[in-house]
Amino acid sequence: MGTLLAELAHAGFDYAFAVATQEEIKNGAACGQLSMIMEE
């Protein structure tokens, strides 16, 4: 995951990851848990 974050930051993106269960994906649910990665 560190590599992915470094690549996104290098490309100038702000980023967040949405985490969903297999059931949510299968059902096309728009919900999930949002994990915000913040650095100070």
PDBQT receptor file of N, H, CA, C and O in Angstrom, charges set to zero:
ATOM      1  N   MET A   1       0.823  -1.186   0.000  1.00  0.00    +0.000 N 
ATOM      2  CA  MET A   1       0.000   0.000   0.000  1.00  0.00    +0.000 C 
ATOM      3  C   MET A   1       0.871   1.256   0.000  1.00  0.00    +0.000 C 
ATOM      4  O   MET A   1       0.494   2.274  -0.580  1.00  0.00    +0.000 OA
ATOM      5  N   GLY A   2       2.017   1.186   0.639  1.00  0.00    +0.000 N 
ATOM      6  H   GLY A   2       2.323   0.359   1.110  1.00  0.00    +0.000 HD
ATOM      7  CA  GLY A   2       2.913   2.329   0.660  1.00  0.00    +0.000 C 
ATOM      8  C   GLY A   2       3.326   2.756  -0.733  1.00  0.00    +0.000 C 
ATOM      9  O   GLY A   2       3.433   3.948  -1.019  1.00  0.00    +0.000 OA
ATOM     10  N   THR A   3       3.560   1.772  -1.608  1.00  0.00    +0.000 N 
ATOM     11  H   THR A   3       3.473   0.803  -1.375  1.00  0.00    +0.000 HD
ATOM     12  CA  THR A   3       3.939   2.082  -2.987  1.00  0.00    +0.000 C 
ATOM     13  C   THR A   3       2.817   2.806  -3.707  1.00  0.00    +0.000 C 
ATOM     14  O   THR A   3       3.060   3.776  -4.425  1.00  0.00    +0.000 OA
ATOM     15  N   LEU A   4       1.601   2.346  -3.521  1.00  0.00    +0.000 N 
ATOM     16  H   LEU A   4       1.404   1.558  -2.937  1.00  0.00    +0.000 HD
ATOM     17  CA  LEU A   4       0.443   2.986  -4.149  1.00  0.00    +0.000 C 
ATOM     18  C   LEU A   4       0.304   4.432  -3.685  1.00  0.00    +0.000 C 
ATOM     19  O   LEU A   4       0.086   5.330  -4.498  1.00  0.00    +0.000 OA
ATOM     20  N   LEU A   5       0.429   4.655  -2.382  1.00  0.00    +0.000 N 
ATOM     21  H   LEU A   5       0.605   3.925  -1.722  1.00  0.00    +0.000 HD
ATOM     22  CA  LEU A   5       0.325   6.010  -1.851  1.00  0.00    +0.000 C 
ATOM     23  C   LEU A   5       1.423   6.908  -2.407  1.00  0.00    +0.000 C 
ATOM     24  O   LEU A   5       1.170   8.064  -2.747  1.00  0.00    +0.000 OA
ATOM     25  N   ALA A   6       2.624   6.385  -2.499  1.00  0.00    +0.000 N 
ATOM     26  H   ALA A   6       2.829   5.446  -2.223  1.00  0.00    +0.000 HD
ATOM     27  CA  ALA A   6       3.737   7.172  -3.040  1.00  0.00    +0.000 C 
ATOM     28  C   ALA A   6       3.489   7.523  -4.499  1.00  0.00    +0.000 C 
ATOM     29  O   ALA A   6       3.761   8.649  -4.915  1.00  0.00    +0.000 OA
ATOM     30  N   GLU A   7       2.978   6.583  -5.282  1.00  0.00    +0.000 N 
ATOM     31  H   GLU A   7       2.757   5.668  -4.944  1.00  0.00    +0.000 HD
ATOM     32  CA  GLU A   7       2.698   6.836  -6.700  1.00  0.00    +0.000 C 
ATOM     33  C   GLU A   7       1.604   7.890  -6.864  1.00  0.00    +0.000 C 
ATOM     34  O   GLU A   7       1.715   8.768  -7.720  1.00  0.00    +0.000 OA
ATOM     35  N   LEU A   8       0.551   7.811  -6.054  1.00  0.00    +0.000 N 
ATOM     36  H   LEU A   8       0.460   7.099  -5.359  1.00  0.00    +0.000 HD
ATOM     37  CA  LEU A   8      -0.519   8.802  -6.128  1.00  0.00    +0.000 C 
ATOM     38  C   LEU A   8      -0.007  10.183  -5.742  1.00  0.00    +0.000 C 
ATOM     39  O   LEU A   8      -0.315  11.169  -6.412  1.00  0.00    +0.000 OA
ATOM     40  N   ALA A   9       0.772  10.261  -4.670  1.00  0.00    +0.000 N 
ATOM     41  H   ALA A   9       1.023   9.461  -4.125  1.00  0.00    +0.000 HD
ATOM     42  CA  ALA A   9       1.313  11.543  -4.229  1.00  0.00    +0.000 C 
ATOM     43  C   ALA A   9       2.245  12.123  -5.285  1.00  0.00    +0.000 C 
ATOM     44  O   ALA A   9       2.204  13.322  -5.563  1.00  0.00    +0.000 OA
ATOM     45  N   HIS A  10       3.079  11.283  -5.866  1.00  0.00    +0.000 N 
ATOM     46  H   HIS A  10       3.113  10.309  -5.640  1.00  0.00    +0.000 HD
ATOM     47  CA  HIS A  10       4.013  11.730  -6.907  1.00  0.00    +0.000 C 
ATOM     48  C   HIS A  10       3.266  12.274  -8.122  1.00  0.00    +0.000 C 
ATOM     49  O   HIS A  10       3.739  13.198  -8.784  1.00  0.00    +0.000 OA
ATOM     50  N   ALA A  11       2.111  11.706  -8.411  1.00  0.00    +0.000 N 
ATOM     51  H   ALA A  11       1.726  10.956  -7.873  1.00  0.00    +0.000 HD
ATOM     52  CA  ALA A  11       1.308  12.143  -9.554  1.00  0.00    +0.000 C 
ATOM     53  C   ALA A  11       0.461  13.378  -9.212  1.00  0.00    +0.000 C 
ATOM     54  O   ALA A  11      -0.248  13.900 -10.072  1.00  0.00    +0.000 OA
ATOM     55  N   GLY A  12       0.536  13.842  -7.959  1.00  0.00    +0.000 N 
ATOM     56  H   GLY A  12       1.112  13.418  -7.260  1.00  0.00    +0.000 HD
ATOM     57  CA  GLY A  12      -0.175  15.050  -7.574  1.00  0.00    +0.000 C 
ATOM     58  C   GLY A  12      -1.610  14.839  -7.127  1.00  0.00    +0.000 C 
ATOM     59  O   GLY A  12      -2.381  15.795  -7.046  1.00  0.00    +0.000 OA
ATOM     60  N   PHE A  13      -1.979  13.595  -6.835  1.00  0.00    +0.000 N 
ATOM     61  H   PHE A  13      -1.353  12.818  -6.900  1.00  0.00    +0.000 HD
ATOM     62  CA  PHE A  13      -3.350  13.314  -6.412  1.00  0.00    +0.000 C 
ATOM     63  C   PHE A  13      -3.510  13.420  -4.912  1.00  0.00    +0.000 C 
ATOM     64  O   PHE A  13      -2.620  13.032  -4.155  1.00  0.00    +0.000 OA
ATOM     65  N   ASP A  14      -4.661  13.953  -4.475  1.00  0.00    +0.000 N 
ATOM     66  H   ASP A  14      -5.384  14.269  -5.090  1.00  0.00    +0.000 HD
ATOM     67  CA  ASP A  14      -5.130  13.770  -3.103  1.00  0.00    +0.000 C 
ATOM     68  C   ASP A  14      -5.889  12.457  -3.166  1.00  0.00    +0.000 C 
ATOM     69  O   ASP A  14      -6.449  12.124  -4.210  1.00  0.00    +0.000 OA
ATOM     70  N   TYR A  15      -5.920  11.722  -2.101  1.00  0.00    +0.000 N 
ATOM     71  H   TYR A  15      -5.464  11.992  -1.253  1.00  0.00    +0.000 HD
ATOM     72  CA  TYR A  15      -6.494  10.389  -2.230  1.00  0.00    +0.000 C 
ATOM     73  C   TYR A  15      -7.229   9.942  -0.976  1.00  0.00    +0.000 C 
ATOM     74  O   TYR A  15      -6.962  10.402   0.135  1.00  0.00    +0.000 OA
ATOM     75  N   ALA A  16      -8.149   9.042  -1.196  1.00  0.00    +0.000 N 
ATOM     76  H   ALA A  16      -8.366   8.669  -2.098  1.00  0.00    +0.000 HD
ATOM     77  CA  ALA A  16      -8.881   8.351  -0.143  1.00  0.00    +0.000 C 
ATOM     78  C   ALA A  16      -9.241   6.976  -0.696  1.00  0.00    +0.000 C 
ATOM     79  O   ALA A  16      -9.341   6.799  -1.910  1.00  0.00    +0.000 OA
ATOM     80  N   PHE A  17      -9.432   6.029   0.170  1.00  0.00    +0.000 N 
ATOM     81  H   PHE A  17      -9.351   6.173   1.156  1.00  0.00    +0.000 HD
ATOM     82  CA  PHE A  17      -9.782   4.682  -0.244  1.00  0.00    +0.000 C 
ATOM     83  C   PHE A  17     -11.147   4.323   0.295  1.00  0.00    +0.000 C 
ATOM     84  O   PHE A  17     -11.437   4.560   1.468  1.00  0.00    +0.000 OA
ATOM     85  N   ALA A  18     -11.977   3.762  -0.537  1.00  0.00    +0.000 N 
ATOM     86  H   ALA A  18     -11.742   3.570  -1.489  1.00  0.00    +0.000 HD
ATOM     87  CA  ALA A  18     -13.262   3.234  -0.090  1.00  0.00    +0.000 C 
ATOM     88  C   ALA A  18     -13.103   1.729   0.080  1.00  0.00    +0.000 C 
ATOM     89  O   ALA A  18     -12.628   1.044  -0.826  1.00  0.00    +0.000 OA
ATOM     90  N   VAL A  19     -13.490   1.226   1.213  1.00  0.00    +0.000 N 
ATOM     91  H   VAL A  19     -13.876   1.782   1.950  1.00  0.00    +0.000 HD
ATOM     92  CA  VAL A  19     -13.372  -0.193   1.511  1.00  0.00    +0.000 C 
ATOM     93  C   VAL A  19     -14.772  -0.785   1.552  1.00  0.00    +0.000 C 
ATOM     94  O   VAL A  19     -15.644  -0.288   2.266  1.00  0.00    +0.000 OA
ATOM     95  N   ALA A  20     -14.983  -1.844   0.788  1.00  0.00    +0.000 N 
ATOM     96  H   ALA A  20     -14.275  -2.247   0.209  1.00  0.00    +0.000 HD
ATOM     97  CA  ALA A  20     -16.293  -2.492   0.738  1.00  0.00    +0.000 C 
ATOM     98  C   ALA A  20     -16.124  -3.993   0.922  1.00  0.00    +0.000 C 
ATOM     99  O   ALA A  20     -15.082  -4.559   0.592  1.00  0.00    +0.000 OA
ATOM    100  N   THR A  21     -17.157  -4.624   1.453  1.00  0.00    +0.000 N 
ATOM    101  H   THR A  21     -18.004  -4.164   1.721  1.00  0.00    +0.000 HD
ATOM    102  CA  THR A  21     -17.154  -6.082   1.565  1.00  0.00    +0.000 C 
ATOM    103  C   THR A  21     -17.500  -6.692   0.210  1.00  0.00    +0.000 C 
ATOM    104  O   THR A  21     -17.992  -5.994  -0.677  1.00  0.00    +0.000 OA
ATOM    105  N   GLN A  22     -17.251  -7.959   0.048  1.00  0.00    +0.000 N 
ATOM    106  H   GLN A  22     -16.851  -8.526   0.768  1.00  0.00    +0.000 HD
ATOM    107  CA  GLN A  22     -17.608  -8.653  -1.192  1.00  0.00    +0.000 C 
ATOM    108  C   GLN A  22     -19.116  -8.573  -1.442  1.00  0.00    +0.000 C 
ATOM    109  O   GLN A  22     -19.547  -8.445  -2.588  1.00  0.00    +0.000 OA
ATOM    110  N   GLU A  23     -19.916  -8.648  -0.381  1.00  0.00    +0.000 N 
ATOM    111  H   GLU A  23     -19.566  -8.752   0.550  1.00  0.00    +0.000 HD
ATOM    112  CA  GLU A  23     -21.373  -8.554  -0.526  1.00  0.00    +0.000 C 
ATOM    113  C   GLU A  23     -21.784  -7.178  -1.044  1.00  0.00    +0.000 C 
ATOM    114  O   GLU A  23     -22.666  -7.073  -1.897  1.00  0.00    +0.000 OA
ATOM    115  N   GLU A  24     -21.152  -6.128  -0.534  1.00  0.00    +0.000 N 
ATOM    116  H   GLU A  24     -20.435  -6.213   0.158  1.00  0.00    +0.000 HD
ATOM    117  CA  GLU A  24     -21.461  -4.779  -1.015  1.00  0.00    +0.000 C 
ATOM    118  C   GLU A  24     -21.116  -4.647  -2.497  1.00  0.00    +0.000 C 
ATOM    119  O   GLU A  24     -21.880  -4.070  -3.270  1.00  0.00    +0.000 OA
ATOM    120  N   ILE A  25     -19.983  -5.176  -2.877  1.00  0.00    +0.000 N 
ATOM    121  H   ILE A  25     -19.363  -5.645  -2.248  1.00  0.00    +0.000 HD
ATOM    122  CA  ILE A  25     -19.577  -5.126  -4.283  1.00  0.00    +0.000 C 
ATOM    123  C   ILE A  25     -20.555  -5.922  -5.141  1.00  0.00    +0.000 C 
ATOM    124  O   ILE A  25     -21.001  -5.448  -6.187  1.00  0.00    +0.000 OA
ATOM    125  N   LYS A  26     -20.884  -7.124  -4.699  1.00  0.00    +0.000 N 
ATOM    126  H   LYS A  26     -20.522  -7.509  -3.849  1.00  0.00    +0.000 HD
ATOM    127  CA  LYS A  26     -21.797  -7.997  -5.446  1.00  0.00    +0.000 C 
ATOM    128  C   LYS A  26     -23.159  -7.352  -5.638  1.00  0.00    +0.000 C 
ATOM    129  O   LYS A  26     -23.775  -7.500  -6.693  1.00  0.00    +0.000 OA
ATOM    130  N   ASN A  27     -23.634  -6.632  -4.618  1.00  0.00    +0.000 N 
ATOM    131  H   ASN A  27     -23.134  -6.512  -3.761  1.00  0.00    +0.000 HD
ATOM    132  CA  ASN A  27     -24.949  -6.006  -4.679  1.00  0.00    +0.000 C 
ATOM    133  C   ASN A  27     -24.926  -4.589  -5.253  1.00  0.00    +0.000 C 
ATOM    134  O   ASN A  27     -25.968  -3.942  -5.357  1.00  0.00    +0.000 OA
ATOM    135  N   GLY A  28     -23.749  -4.113  -5.622  1.00  0.00    +0.000 N 
ATOM    136  H   GLY A  28     -22.903  -4.639  -5.538  1.00  0.00    +0.000 HD
ATOM    137  CA  GLY A  28     -23.650  -2.768  -6.185  1.00  0.00    +0.000 C 
ATOM    138  C   GLY A  28     -23.971  -1.685  -5.169  1.00  0.00    +0.000 C 
ATOM    139  O   GLY A  28     -24.419  -0.596  -5.527  1.00  0.00    +0.000 OA
ATOM    140  N   ALA A  29     -23.738  -1.994  -3.903  1.00  0.00    +0.000 N 
ATOM    141  H   ALA A  29     -23.373  -2.878  -3.612  1.00  0.00    +0.000 HD
ATOM    142  CA  ALA A  29     -24.051  -1.021  -2.851  1.00  0.00    +0.000 C 
ATOM    143  C   ALA A  29     -23.111   0.173  -2.941  1.00  0.00    +0.000 C 
ATOM    144  O   ALA A  29     -21.920   0.020  -3.211  1.00  0.00    +0.000 OA
ATOM    145  N   ALA A  30     -23.653   1.347  -2.714  1.00  0.00    +0.000 N 
ATOM    146  H   ALA A  30     -24.620   1.470  -2.495  1.00  0.00    +0.000 HD
ATOM    147  CA  ALA A  30     -22.859   2.565  -2.769  1.00  0.00    +0.000 C 
ATOM    148  C   ALA A  30     -22.174   2.844  -1.443  1.00  0.00    +0.000 C 
ATOM    149  O   ALA A  30     -21.346   3.749  -1.342  1.00  0.00    +0.000 OA
ATOM    150  N   CYS A  31     -22.518   2.068  -0.430  1.00  0.00    +0.000 N 
ATOM    151  H   CYS A  31     -23.190   1.332  -0.511  1.00  0.00    +0.000 HD
ATOM    152  CA  CYS A  31     -21.907   2.322   0.871  1.00  0.00    +0.000 C 
ATOM    153  C   CYS A  31     -20.610   1.535   1.014  1.00  0.00    +0.000 C 
ATOM    154  O   CYS A  31     -20.203   0.815   0.102  1.00  0.00    +0.000 OA
ATOM    155  N   GLY A  32     -20.006   1.673   2.101  1.00  0.00    +0.000 N 
ATOM    156  H   GLY A  32     -20.336   2.258   2.842  1.00  0.00    +0.000 HD
ATOM    157  CA  GLY A  32     -18.720   1.081   2.409  1.00  0.00    +0.000 C 
ATOM    158  C   GLY A  32     -18.093   1.971   3.447  1.00  0.00    +0.000 C 
ATOM    159  O   GLY A  32     -18.708   2.938   3.896  1.00  0.00    +0.000 OA
ATOM    160  N   GLN A  33     -16.916   1.666   3.820  1.00  0.00    +0.000 N 
ATOM    161  H   GLN A  33     -16.416   0.881   3.455  1.00  0.00    +0.000 HD
ATOM    162  CA  GLN A  33     -16.242   2.504   4.808  1.00  0.00    +0.000 C 
ATOM    163  C   GLN A  33     -15.178   3.313   4.097  1.00  0.00    +0.000 C 
ATOM    164  O   GLN A  33     -14.417   2.778   3.292  1.00  0.00    +0.000 OA
ATOM    165  N   LEU A  34     -15.125   4.581   4.389  1.00  0.00    +0.000 N 
ATOM    166  H   LEU A  34     -15.743   5.016   5.043  1.00  0.00    +0.000 HD
ATOM    167  CA  LEU A  34     -14.149   5.460   3.785  1.00  0.00    +0.000 C 
ATOM    168  C   LEU A  34     -13.006   5.673   4.757  1.00  0.00    +0.000 C 
ATOM    169  O   LEU A  34     -13.210   6.082   5.900  1.00  0.00    +0.000 OA
ATOM    170  N   SER A  35     -11.819   5.394   4.296  1.00  0.00    +0.000 N 
ATOM    171  H   SER A  35     -11.653   5.061   3.368  1.00  0.00    +0.000 HD
ATOM    172  CA  SER A  35     -10.630   5.577   5.126  1.00  0.00    +0.000 C 
ATOM    173  C   SER A  35      -9.856   6.774   4.580  1.00  0.00    +0.000 C 
ATOM    174  O   SER A  35      -9.365   6.745   3.451  1.00  0.00    +0.000 OA
ATOM    175  N   MET A  36      -9.755   7.812   5.382  1.00  0.00    +0.000 N 
ATOM    176  H   MET A  36     -10.155   7.835   6.299  1.00  0.00    +0.000 HD
ATOM    177  CA  MET A  36      -9.026   9.003   4.948  1.00  0.00    +0.000 C 
ATOM    178  C   MET A  36      -7.627   8.958   5.552  1.00  0.00    +0.000 C 
ATOM    179  O   MET A  36      -7.456   8.781   6.758  1.00  0.00    +0.000 OA
ATOM    180  N   ILE A  37      -6.653   9.118   4.700  1.00  0.00    +0.000 N 
ATOM    181  H   ILE A  37      -6.793   9.261   3.720  1.00  0.00    +0.000 HD
ATOM    182  CA  ILE A  37      -5.264   9.099   5.131  1.00  0.00    +0.000 C 
ATOM    183  C   ILE A  37      -4.799  10.549   5.151  1.00  0.00    +0.000 C 
ATOM    184  O   ILE A  37      -4.777  11.225   4.123  1.00  0.00    +0.000 OA
ATOM    185  N   MET A  38      -4.434  11.004   6.323  1.00  0.00    +0.000 N 
ATOM    186  H   MET A  38      -4.452  10.454   7.158  1.00  0.00    +0.000 HD
ATOM    187  CA  MET A  38      -4.067  12.412   6.475  1.00  0.00    +0.000 C 
ATOM    188  C   MET A  38      -2.670  12.511   7.079  1.00  0.00    +0.000 C 
ATOM    189  O   MET A  38      -2.331  11.781   8.011  1.00  0.00    +0.000 OA
ATOM    190  N   GLU A  39      -1.888  13.399   6.551  1.00  0.00    +0.000 N 
ATOM    191  H   GLU A  39      -2.164  13.992   5.794  1.00  0.00    +0.000 HD
ATOM    192  CA  GLU A  39      -0.573  13.659   7.105  1.00  0.00    +0.000 C 
ATOM    193  C   GLU A  39      -0.495  15.126   7.486  1.00  0.00    +0.000 C 
ATOM    194  O   GLU A  39      -1.083  15.982   6.825  1.00  0.00    +0.000 OA
ATOM    195  N   GLU A  40       0.222  15.405   8.536  1.00  0.00    +0.000 N 
ATOM    196  H   GLU A  40       0.700  14.710   9.072  1.00  0.00    +0.000 HD
ATOM    197  CA  GLU A  40       0.392  16.795   8.958  1.00  0.00    +0.000 C 
ATOM    198  C   GLU A  40       1.806  17.230   8.694  1.00  0.00    +0.000 C 
ATOM    199  O   GLU A  40       2.162  18.374   8.978  1.00  0.00    +0.000 OA
TER     200      GLU A  40
